[in-house]
Amino acid sequence: MTIAYELGDSLYLNITNRCVNECQFCVRDYKDGVGGYNLWLDEEPTSDEVIAAIQEQKALDQYREIVFCGYGEPLIRLEVVIKVAKWLRNYDVAIRVDTNGLANLIHERNVTPDLEGLVDVISISLNAKNANKYQQLCNPEFGSDSFPAILEFTEECKKYIPRVVLSVVNYPTTSIYECRKIANNLGVEFRVRQYSGSDAEKDE
């Protein structure tokens, strides 16, 4: 099973296939992975297995960044993210987390302080301009609480993580203009991810 995999000049870490959303645009509905990698896990790797998978790759200083992403919501496995990120801090490499922004609902507490000093960039999937649109597009397990929780999570991340990005998929029902306004109002970066039913979901 693929735990660590290269895309461009970044190394991605696939630590879970679990997610609390069922997004209409999710690549998992029509592909087994990205970049030629099958990202379905036989079982979730331990922290030590993730570190071992990283060590099998090329030297860490050869990568622009290490990204917790993969084929699920990485912050479901918060303790693994923390342990591996602490290990990565022994090396001069940037650490990014790609998330749906629902970790505080998942863990029933504010987890953002746990990421301080460990995560350099957090990319949070917004994907909708309001709660109703988010519910229709992402089918969140937490229902109408999800969208406001993402906005609150974004605000909290600003206190502990140097770079916070809100992203959206360029999907027919997504209002990029309105989502950009939300990012501007929150004082964070904004990025549009292209959707084409291919590997275009990967970050730049």
Buried (B, 14 or more C-beta within 10 A) or exposed (E): BBBBBBBEEBBBBBBBBBBBBEBBBBBBEEBEBBEEBBBEBEEBBBBEBBBEBBEEBEEBEEBEBBBBBBBBBBBBBBEBBBBBBEBBEEEEBBBBBBBBBBBBBBEEEBBBEBBEEBBBBBBBBBBBBEBEBBBEBBBBBBEEEBBEBBBBBBBBBBEBBEBBBBBBBEBEEBBBEBBBEBBEEBEBBBBEBEBEEEBEBBBE
